[in-house]
Amino acid sequence: MKFLEEMKMLGVDVEEGKERLMGNVALYERMLVKFADMLQKTPVSPDFKEDDCAKAIQSIHALKGAAGNLSIRPLYEAYTEIVDLLRAGEICRAKEEIRAILPVQEKIVACIRRHGQE
């Protein structure tokens, strides 16, 4: 299966993502790889301590923006919810949401790693 077709199956709005980059497919694919690299450098994990909440908000908010710009909808929507929960002080619920999105995030990153280096 082709890279962007698989991304679509994972819930990514590839057409919208490409539109944001004026239809430049090669650039879109490179930006997806950069997103996966960003996740590797700034992993989303439910294992942060309450006193690291501000740092978690900052990191997840940055990832939310990148996911939104690339139209990686499942991650954008989850990260939005997580940031809102953290800002509301609902840390336990935020951690539950992180745990729930991690398998989806892993599938998306695996797809990017498998195809994005071609």
N, CA, C and O atoms as a GROMACS GRO file, in nm:
protein
  472
    1MET      N    1   0.085  -0.118   0.000
    1MET     CA    2   0.000   0.000   0.000
    1MET      C    3   0.090   0.124   0.000
    1MET      O    4   0.196   0.127   0.062
    2LYS      N    5   0.045   0.225  -0.070
    2LYS     CA    6   0.122   0.348  -0.076
    2LYS      C    7   0.112   0.426   0.054
    2LYS      O    8   0.015   0.416   0.128
    3PHE      N    9   0.215   0.503   0.078
    3PHE     CA   10   0.230   0.581   0.200
    3PHE      C   11   0.106   0.663   0.233
    3PHE      O   12   0.045   0.644   0.338
    4LEU      N   13   0.068   0.754   0.145
    4LEU     CA   14  -0.042   0.845   0.177
    4LEU      C   15  -0.177   0.774   0.183
    4LEU      O   16  -0.266   0.817   0.255
    5GLU      N   17  -0.193   0.666   0.108
    5GLU     CA   18  -0.316   0.587   0.119
    5GLU      C   19  -0.326   0.525   0.258
    5GLU      O   20  -0.433   0.523   0.318
    6GLU      N   21  -0.214   0.475   0.308
    6GLU     CA   22  -0.213   0.416   0.443
    6GLU      C   23  -0.240   0.523   0.548
    6GLU      O   24  -0.311   0.499   0.646
    7MET      N   25  -0.182   0.641   0.529
    7MET     CA   26  -0.207   0.752   0.622
    7MET      C   27  -0.356   0.786   0.625
    7MET      O   28  -0.411   0.812   0.732
    8LYS      N   29  -0.420   0.787   0.510
    8LYS     CA   30  -0.565   0.812   0.504
    8LYS      C   31  -0.641   0.709   0.586
    8LYS      O   32  -0.735   0.742   0.659
    9MET      N   33  -0.600   0.583   0.574
    9MET     CA   34  -0.668   0.476   0.648
    9MET      C   35  -0.650   0.492   0.798
    9MET      O   36  -0.730   0.440   0.876
   10LEU      N   37  -0.546   0.564   0.839
   10LEU     CA   38  -0.521   0.589   0.981
   10LEU      C   39  -0.591   0.717   1.030
   10LEU      O   40  -0.572   0.759   1.144
   11GLY      N   41  -0.670   0.778   0.943
   11GLY     CA   42  -0.749   0.894   0.982
   11GLY      C   43  -0.688   1.029   0.948
   11GLY      O   44  -0.742   1.133   0.986
   12VAL      N   45  -0.577   1.029   0.876
   12VAL     CA   46  -0.512   1.154   0.838
   12VAL      C   47  -0.584   1.212   0.717
   12VAL      O   48  -0.611   1.141   0.621
   13ASP      N   49  -0.615   1.341   0.722
   13ASP     CA   50  -0.678   1.409   0.609
   13ASP      C   51  -0.567   1.455   0.514
   13ASP      O   52  -0.527   1.571   0.514
   14VAL      N   53  -0.520   1.361   0.435
   14VAL     CA   54  -0.406   1.384   0.346
   14VAL      C   55  -0.434   1.497   0.247
   14VAL      O   56  -0.347   1.580   0.222
   15GLU      N   57  -0.554   1.501   0.193
   15GLU     CA   58  -0.586   1.605   0.094
   15GLU      C   59  -0.574   1.744   0.155
   15GLU      O   60  -0.516   1.834   0.095
   16GLU      N   61  -0.629   1.761   0.273
   16GLU     CA   62  -0.620   1.890   0.342
   16GLU      C   63  -0.473   1.923   0.374
   16GLU      O   64  -0.430   2.037   0.358
   17GLY      N   65  -0.398   1.824   0.420
   17GLY     CA   66  -0.257   1.844   0.451
   17GLY      C   67  -0.178   1.889   0.330
   17GLY      O   68  -0.096   1.980   0.338
   18LYS      N   69  -0.204   1.824   0.216
   18LYS     CA   70  -0.134   1.863   0.093
   18LYS      C   71  -0.175   2.004   0.050
   18LYS      O   72  -0.091   2.082   0.004
   19GLU      N   73  -0.304   2.036   0.065
   19GLU     CA   74  -0.352   2.170   0.029
   19GLU      C   75  -0.277   2.278   0.108
   19GLU      O   76  -0.244   2.383   0.053
   20ARG      N   77  -0.252   2.252   0.235
   20ARG     CA   78  -0.182   2.349   0.319
   20ARG      C   79  -0.041   2.377   0.266
   20ARG      O   80   0.017   2.482   0.294
   21LEU      N   81   0.011   2.282   0.188
   21LEU     CA   82   0.146   2.297   0.131
   21LEU      C   83   0.137   2.316  -0.020
   21LEU      O   84   0.227   2.277  -0.094
   22MET      N   85   0.027   2.374  -0.064
   22MET     CA   86   0.004   2.407  -0.204
   22MET      C   87   0.018   2.286  -0.296
   22MET      O   88   0.067   2.298  -0.409
   23GLY      N   89  -0.025   2.170  -0.247
   23GLY     CA   90  -0.027   2.049  -0.328
   23GLY      C   91   0.108   1.981  -0.344
   23GLY      O   92   0.120   1.887  -0.423
   24ASN      N   93   0.207   2.026  -0.272
   24ASN     CA   94   0.342   1.970  -0.285
   24ASN      C   95   0.351   1.839  -0.204
   24ASN      O   96   0.374   1.841  -0.083
   25VAL      N   97   0.332   1.727  -0.273
   25VAL     CA   98   0.329   1.596  -0.208
   25VAL      C   99   0.463   1.562  -0.144
   25VAL      O  100   0.467   1.513  -0.031
   26ALA      N  101   0.572   1.588  -0.214
   26ALA     CA  102   0.705   1.556  -0.160
   26ALA      C  103   0.731   1.634  -0.031
   26ALA      O  104   0.785   1.580   0.065
   27LEU      N  105   0.692   1.761  -0.029
   27LEU     CA  106   0.710   1.842   0.092
   27LEU      C  107   0.623   1.789   0.204
   27LEU      O  108   0.666   1.782   0.319
   28TYR      N  109   0.500   1.752   0.173
   28TYR     CA  110   0.409   1.697   0.274
   28TYR      C  111   0.469   1.571   0.336
   28TYR      O  112   0.468   1.555   0.458
   29GLU      N  113   0.521   1.483   0.252
   29GLU     CA  114   0.581   1.360   0.304
   29GLU      C  115   0.702   1.391   0.390
   29GLU      O  116   0.721   1.328   0.495
   30ARG      N  117   0.784   1.486   0.349
   30ARG     CA  118   0.900   1.525   0.431
   30ARG      C  119   0.856   1.583   0.565
   30ARG      O  120   0.918   1.556   0.668
   31MET      N  121   0.749   1.661   0.564
   31MET     CA  122   0.698   1.721   0.688
   31MET      C  123   0.642   1.612   0.781
   31MET      O  124   0.653   1.624   0.903
   32LEU      N  125   0.583   1.509   0.725
   32LEU     CA  126   0.536   1.397   0.807
   32LEU      C  127   0.654   1.330   0.876
   32LEU      O  128   0.645   1.293   0.993
   33VAL      N  129   0.765   1.313   0.804
   33VAL     CA  130   0.885   1.254   0.864
   33VAL      C  131   0.936   1.345   0.976
   33VAL      O  132   0.976   1.296   1.082
   34LYS      N  133   0.935   1.475   0.954
   34LYS     CA  134   0.979   1.570   1.057
   34LYS      C  135   0.888   1.562   1.180
   34LYS      O  136   0.934   1.575   1.293
   35PHE      N  137   0.759   1.539   1.158
   35PHE     CA  138   0.666   1.523   1.269
   35PHE      C  139   0.702   1.399   1.351
   35PHE      O  140   0.706   1.404   1.474
   36ALA      N  141   0.730   1.289   1.284
   36ALA     CA  142   0.770   1.167   1.354
   36ALA      C  143   0.900   1.191   1.432
   36ALA      O  144   0.916   1.142   1.544
   37ASP      N  145   0.992   1.266   1.373
   37ASP     CA  146   1.117   1.300   1.443
   37ASP      C  147   1.087   1.385   1.567
   37ASP      O  148   1.148   1.366   1.672
   38MET      N  149   0.993   1.477   1.553
   38MET     CA  150   0.954   1.564   1.664
   38MET      C  151   0.897   1.480   1.779
   38MET      O  152   0.928   1.504   1.896
   39LEU      N  153   0.816   1.382   1.745
   39LEU     CA  154   0.759   1.293   1.847
   39LEU      C  155   0.868   1.211   1.917
   39LEU      O  156   0.858   1.183   2.036
   40GLN      N  157   0.970   1.174   1.842
   40GLN     CA  158   1.079   1.097   1.902
   40GLN      C  159   1.156   1.184   2.002
   40GLN      O  160   1.198   1.136   2.107
   41LYS      N  161   1.174   1.311   1.968
   41LYS     CA  162   1.248   1.403   2.056
   41LYS      C  163   1.163   1.451   2.173
   41LYS      O  164   1.215   1.481   2.280
   42THR      N  165   1.031   1.458   2.151
   42THR     CA  166   0.938   1.505   2.253
   42THR      C  167   0.826   1.403   2.267
   42THR      O  168   0.714   1.429   2.223
   43PRO      N  169   0.854   1.289   2.326
   43PRO     CA  170   0.751   1.185   2.333
   43PRO      C  171   0.634   1.224   2.424
   43PRO      O  172   0.651   1.292   2.525
   44VAL      N  173   0.517   1.178   2.384
   44VAL     CA  174   0.397   1.196   2.465
   44VAL      C  175   0.387   1.074   2.556
   44VAL      O  176   0.384   0.960   2.509
   45SER      N  177   0.383   1.098   2.685
   45SER     CA  178   0.378   0.988   2.780
   45SER      C  179   0.291   1.026   2.899
   45SER      O  180   0.291   1.141   2.942
   46PRO      N  181   0.216   0.930   2.951
   46PRO     CA  182   0.135   0.958   3.070
   46PRO      C  183   0.215   0.952   3.199
   46PRO      O  184   0.158   0.964   3.308
   47ASP      N  185   0.344   0.934   3.189
   47ASP     CA  186   0.427   0.912   3.307
   47ASP      C  187   0.487   1.039   3.368
   47ASP      O  188   0.578   1.032   3.449
   48PHE      N  189   0.436   1.155   3.330
   48PHE     CA  190   0.490   1.279   3.387
   48PHE      C  191   0.434   1.301   3.528
   48PHE      O  192   0.326   1.254   3.561
   49LYS      N  193   0.509   1.372   3.608
   49LYS     CA  194   0.467   1.404   3.744
   49LYS      C  195   0.383   1.531   3.742
   49LYS      O  196   0.395   1.613   3.651
   50GLU      N  197   0.299   1.547   3.842
   50GLU     CA  198   0.210   1.664   3.847
   50GLU      C  199   0.287   1.796   3.841
   50GLU      O  200   0.240   1.893   3.782
   51ASP      N  201   0.406   1.799   3.903
   51ASP     CA  202   0.482   1.923   3.901
   51ASP      C  203   0.547   1.949   3.765
   51ASP      O  204   0.605   2.056   3.745
   52ASP      N  205   0.537   1.854   3.672
   52ASP     CA  206   0.585   1.872   3.535
   52ASP      C  207   0.469   1.903   3.439
   52ASP      O  208   0.486   1.898   3.318
   53CYS      N  209   0.354   1.935   3.495
   53CYS     CA  210   0.234   1.957   3.414
   53CYS      C  211   0.255   2.070   3.313
   53CYS      O  212   0.213   2.058   3.198
   54ALA      N  213   0.318   2.179   3.353
   54ALA     CA  214   0.340   2.291   3.262
   54ALA      C  215   0.425   2.249   3.143
   54ALA      O  216   0.400   2.289   3.030
   55LYS      N  217   0.526   2.168   3.170
   55LYS     CA  218   0.613   2.118   3.063
   55LYS      C  219   0.534   2.026   2.969
   55LYS      O  220   0.549   2.033   2.848
   56ALA      N  221   0.449   1.940   3.027
   56ALA     CA  222   0.366   1.851   2.946
   56ALA      C  223   0.272   1.931   2.857
   56ALA      O  224   0.254   1.898   2.740
   57ILE      N  225   0.211   2.035   2.912
   57ILE     CA  226   0.122   2.120   2.833
   57ILE      C  227   0.199   2.181   2.716
   57ILE      O  228   0.152   2.179   2.602
   58GLN      N  229   0.316   2.235   2.746
   58GLN     CA  230   0.396   2.299   2.642
   58GLN      C  231   0.432   2.201   2.530
   58GLN      O  232   0.417   2.232   2.412
   59SER      N  233   0.479   2.082   2.567
   59SER     CA  234   0.519   1.982   2.468
   59SER      C  235   0.401   1.934   2.385
   59SER      O  236   0.408   1.928   2.263
   60ILE      N  237   0.292   1.900   2.453
   60ILE     CA  238   0.176   1.846   2.381
   60ILE      C  239   0.111   1.955   2.295
   60ILE      O  240   0.059   1.926   2.187
   61HIS      N  241   0.113   2.078   2.343
   61HIS     CA  242   0.058   2.188   2.265
   61HIS      C  243   0.137   2.206   2.135
   61HIS      O  244   0.078   2.228   2.029
   62ALA      N  245   0.269   2.196   2.142
   62ALA     CA  246   0.353   2.207   2.022
   62ALA      C  247   0.322   2.093   1.924
   62ALA      O  248   0.312   2.115   1.803
   63LEU      N  249   0.308   1.973   1.977
   63LEU     CA  250   0.275   1.859   1.891
   63LEU      C  251   0.136   1.874   1.831
   63LEU      O  252   0.113   1.835   1.716
   64LYS      N  253   0.044   1.930   1.909
   64LYS     CA  254  -0.092   1.955   1.860
   64LYS      C  255  -0.088   2.046   1.739
   64LYS      O  256  -0.155   2.021   1.639
   65GLY      N  257  -0.009   2.152   1.748
   65GLY     CA  258   0.002   2.246   1.636
   65GLY      C  259   0.059   2.180   1.512
   65GLY      O  260   0.009   2.201   1.401
   66ALA      N  261   0.164   2.100   1.529
   66ALA     CA  262   0.224   2.031   1.416
   66ALA      C  263   0.126   1.930   1.355
   66ALA      O  264   0.114   1.921   1.233
   67ALA      N  265   0.056   1.855   1.441
   67ALA     CA  266  -0.041   1.758   1.392
   67ALA      C  267  -0.154   1.829   1.317
   67ALA      O  268  -0.201   1.780   1.214
   68GLY      N  269  -0.197   1.943   1.369
   68GLY     CA  270  -0.302   2.019   1.303
   68GLY      C  271  -0.258   2.071   1.168
   68GLY      O  272  -0.334   2.064   1.071
   69ASN      N  273  -0.138   2.123   1.160
   69ASN     CA  274  -0.087   2.176   1.033
   69ASN      C  275  -0.074   2.068   0.927
   69ASN      O  276  -0.086   2.096   0.808
   70LEU      N  277  -0.049   1.945   0.969
   70LEU     CA  278  -0.036   1.834   0.876
   70LEU      C  279  -0.165   1.755   0.859
   70LEU      O  280  -0.170   1.657   0.786
   71SER      N  281  -0.270   1.799   0.927
   71SER     CA  282  -0.403   1.736   0.922
   71SER      C  283  -0.400   1.591   0.970
   71SER      O  284  -0.470   1.505   0.916
   72ILE      N  285  -0.319   1.567   1.071
   72ILE     CA  286  -0.316   1.435   1.136
   72ILE      C  287  -0.426   1.439   1.242
   72ILE      O  288  -0.400   1.451   1.361
   73ARG      N  289  -0.548   1.430   1.195
   73ARG     CA  290  -0.667   1.455   1.277
   73ARG      C  291  -0.676   1.374   1.407
   73ARG      O  292  -0.705   1.432   1.511
   74PRO      N  293  -0.651   1.243   1.404
   74PRO     CA  294  -0.666   1.169   1.530
   74PRO      C  295  -0.575   1.224   1.640
   74PRO      O  296  -0.616   1.234   1.756
   75LEU      N  297  -0.453   1.258   1.604
   75LEU     CA  298  -0.360   1.310   1.704
   75LEU      C  299  -0.393   1.453   1.741
   75LEU      O  300  -0.388   1.491   1.858
   76TYR      N  301  -0.428   1.534   1.642
   76TYR     CA  302  -0.465   1.672   1.670
   76TYR      C  303  -0.582   1.679   1.769
   76TYR      O  304  -0.578   1.753   1.866
   77GLU      N  305  -0.684   1.601   1.742
   77GLU     CA  306  -0.802   1.603   1.828
   77GLU      C  307  -0.770   1.552   1.969
   77GLU      O  308  -0.815   1.610   2.068
   78ALA      N  309  -0.691   1.445   1.978
   78ALA     CA  310  -0.654   1.392   2.109
   78ALA      C  311  -0.565   1.490   2.184
   78ALA      O  312  -0.587   1.515   2.303
   79TYR      N  313  -0.467   1.546   2.117
   79TYR     CA  314  -0.377   1.642   2.183
   79TYR      C  315  -0.454   1.765   2.230
   79TYR      O  316  -0.424   1.819   2.336
   80THR      N  317  -0.552   1.808   2.153
   80THR     CA  318  -0.635   1.923   2.192
   80THR      C  319  -0.707   1.891   2.323
   80THR      O  320  -0.708   1.972   2.416
   81GLU      N  321  -0.768   1.773   2.328
   81GLU     CA  322  -0.840   1.730   2.449
   81GLU      C  323  -0.745   1.719   2.568
   81GLU      O  324  -0.779   1.761   2.679
   82ILE      N  325  -0.629   1.663   2.545
   82ILE     CA  326  -0.531   1.644   2.653
   82ILE      C  327  -0.485   1.779   2.708
   82ILE      O  328  -0.480   1.797   2.830
   83VAL      N  329  -0.452   1.872   2.620
   83VAL     CA  330  -0.409   2.005   2.665
   83VAL      C  331  -0.521   2.073   2.744
   83VAL      O  332  -0.495   2.133   2.848
   84ASP      N  333  -0.644   2.064   2.695
   84ASP     CA  334  -0.758   2.124   2.766
   84ASP      C  335  -0.774   2.062   2.905
   84ASP      O  336  -0.797   2.134   3.003
   85LEU      N  337  -0.762   1.931   2.914
   85LEU     CA  338  -0.774   1.863   3.044
   85LEU      C  339  -0.662   1.905   3.139
   85LEU      O  340  -0.687   1.932   3.256
   86LEU      N  341  -0.541   1.911   3.088
   86LEU     CA  342  -0.428   1.952   3.173
   86LEU      C  343  -0.447   2.095   3.223
   86LEU      O  344  -0.422   2.125   3.340
   87ARG      N  345  -0.490   2.182   3.135
   87ARG     CA  346  -0.511   2.322   3.175
   87ARG      C  347  -0.622   2.334   3.279
   87ARG      O  348  -0.622   2.425   3.362
   88ALA      N  349  -0.718   2.241   3.274
   88ALA     CA  350  -0.828   2.241   3.370
   88ALA      C  351  -0.790   2.168   3.499
   88ALA      O  352  -0.871   2.158   3.592
   89GLY      N  353  -0.668   2.119   3.505
   89GLY     CA  354  -0.623   2.049   3.625
   89GLY      C  355  -0.671   1.905   3.635
   89GLY      O  356  -0.658   1.843   3.741
   90GLU      N  357  -0.724   1.852   3.529
   90GLU     CA  358  -0.774   1.715   3.528
   90GLU      C  359  -0.664   1.621   3.479
   90GLU      O  360  -0.673   1.563   3.371
   91ILE      N  361  -0.562   1.608   3.560
   91ILE     CA  362  -0.442   1.536   3.520
   91ILE      C  363  -0.469   1.387   3.500
   91ILE      O  364  -0.419   1.328   3.403
   92CYS      N  365  -0.546   1.326   3.586
   92CYS     CA  366  -0.575   1.182   3.572
   92CYS      C  367  -0.648   1.154   3.442
   92CYS      O  368  -0.615   1.059   3.371
   93ARG      N  369  -0.747   1.236   3.410
   93ARG     CA  370  -0.819   1.218   3.283
   93ARG      C  371  -0.729   1.242   3.163
   93ARG      O  372  -0.738   1.172   3.062
   94ALA      N  373  -0.640   1.341   3.174
   94ALA     CA  374  -0.545   1.368   3.066
   94ALA      C  375  -0.454   1.248   3.043
   94ALA      O  376  -0.427   1.210   2.929
   95LYS      N  377  -0.408   1.189   3.152
   95LYS     CA  378  -0.322   1.071   3.141
   95LYS      C  379  -0.397   0.954   3.077
   95LYS      O  380  -0.338   0.877   3.000
   96GLU      N  381  -0.526   0.940   3.108
   96GLU     CA  382  -0.608   0.835   3.045
   96GLU      C  383  -0.617   0.859   2.894
   96GLU      O  384  -0.607   0.766   2.815
   97GLU      N  385  -0.637   0.985   2.857
   97GLU     CA  386  -0.646   1.019   2.714
   97GLU      C  387  -0.513   0.992   2.644
   97GLU      O  388  -0.511   0.946   2.530
   98ILE      N  389  -0.404   1.020   2.711
   98ILE     CA  390  -0.272   0.991   2.652
   98ILE      C  391  -0.260   0.841   2.629
   98ILE      O  392  -0.219   0.797   2.522
   99ARG      N  393  -0.294   0.763   2.730
   99ARG     CA  394  -0.287   0.616   2.716
   99ARG      C  395  -0.374   0.568   2.600
   99ARG      O  396  -0.337   0.476   2.527
  100ALA      N  397  -0.489   0.630   2.582
  100ALA     CA  398  -0.582   0.590   2.477
  100ALA      C  399  -0.529   0.623   2.337
  100ALA      O  400  -0.553   0.548   2.242
  101ILE      N  401  -0.457   0.735   2.323
  101ILE     CA  402  -0.411   0.776   2.190
  101ILE      C  403  -0.277   0.713   2.153
  101ILE      O  404  -0.243   0.707   2.034
  102LEU      N  405  -0.202   0.665   2.249
  102LEU     CA  406  -0.068   0.611   2.218
  102LEU      C  407  -0.068   0.501   2.112
  102LEU      O  408   0.020   0.504   2.025
  103PRO      N  409  -0.161   0.405   2.113
  103PRO     CA  410  -0.158   0.304   2.007
  103PRO      C  411  -0.182   0.363   1.868
  103PRO      O  412  -0.121   0.319   1.770
  104VAL      N  413  -0.269   0.462   1.859
  104VAL     CA  414  -0.295   0.529   1.731
  104VAL      C  415  -0.171   0.605   1.687
  104VAL      O  416  -0.130   0.598   1.571
  105GLN      N  417  -0.112   0.677   1.781
  105GLN     CA  418   0.010   0.753   1.753
  105GLN      C  419   0.120   0.659   1.704
  105GLN      O  420   0.191   0.691   1.608
  106GLU      N  421   0.135   0.544   1.769
  106GLU     CA  422   0.238   0.447   1.730
  106GLU      C  423   0.215   0.396   1.589
  106GLU      O  424   0.311   0.378   1.514
  107LYS      N  425   0.089   0.371   1.552
  107LYS     CA  426   0.059   0.324   1.416
  107LYS      C  427   0.094   0.430   1.312
  107LYS      O  428   0.150   0.400   1.207
  108ILE      N  429   0.061   0.555   1.343
  108ILE     CA  430   0.090   0.664   1.249
  108ILE      C  431   0.240   0.682   1.234
  108ILE      O  432   0.290   0.694   1.122
  109VAL      N  433   0.312   0.682   1.344
  109VAL     CA  434   0.458   0.697   1.338
  109VAL      C  435   0.521   0.578   1.265
  109VAL      O  436   0.613   0.596   1.185
  110ALA      N  437   0.473   0.457   1.291
  110ALA     CA  438   0.526   0.339   1.223
  110ALA      C  439   0.505   0.349   1.072
  110ALA      O  440   0.594   0.314   0.995
  111CYS      N  441   0.390   0.397   1.031
  111CYS     CA  442   0.362   0.416   0.889
  111CYS      C  443   0.459   0.518   0.829
  111CYS      O  444   0.515   0.496   0.722
  112ILE      N  445   0.477   0.628   0.899
  112ILE     CA  446   0.569   0.732   0.850
  112ILE      C  447   0.710   0.674   0.839
  112ILE      O  448   0.777   0.695   0.738
  113ARG      N  449   0.754   0.603   0.939
  113ARG     CA  450   0.890   0.546   0.938
  113ARG      C  451   0.904   0.442   0.827
  113ARG      O  452   1.009   0.433   0.763
  114ARG      N  453   0.802   0.365   0.804
  114ARG     CA  454   0.807   0.260   0.704
  114ARG      C  455   0.812   0.317   0.562
  114ARG      O  456   0.887   0.267   0.478
  115HIS      N  457   0.735   0.420   0.536
  115HIS     CA  458   0.723   0.473   0.400
  115HIS      C  459   0.794   0.607   0.379
  115HIS      O  460   0.838   0.636   0.268
  116GLY      N  461   0.804   0.686   0.483
  116GLY     CA  462   0.852   0.822   0.467
  116GLY      C  463   1.000   0.836   0.436
  116GLY      O  464   1.045   0.944   0.400
  117GLN      N  465   1.075   0.729   0.448
  117GLN     CA  466   1.218   0.736   0.420
  117GLN      C  467   1.251   0.698   0.275
  117GLN      O  468   1.367   0.701   0.234
  118GLU      N  469   1.149   0.662   0.199
  118GLU     CA  470   1.171   0.614   0.060
  118GLU      C  471   1.223   0.723  -0.029
  118GLU      O  472   1.246   0.700  -0.148
   0.00000   0.00000   0.00000
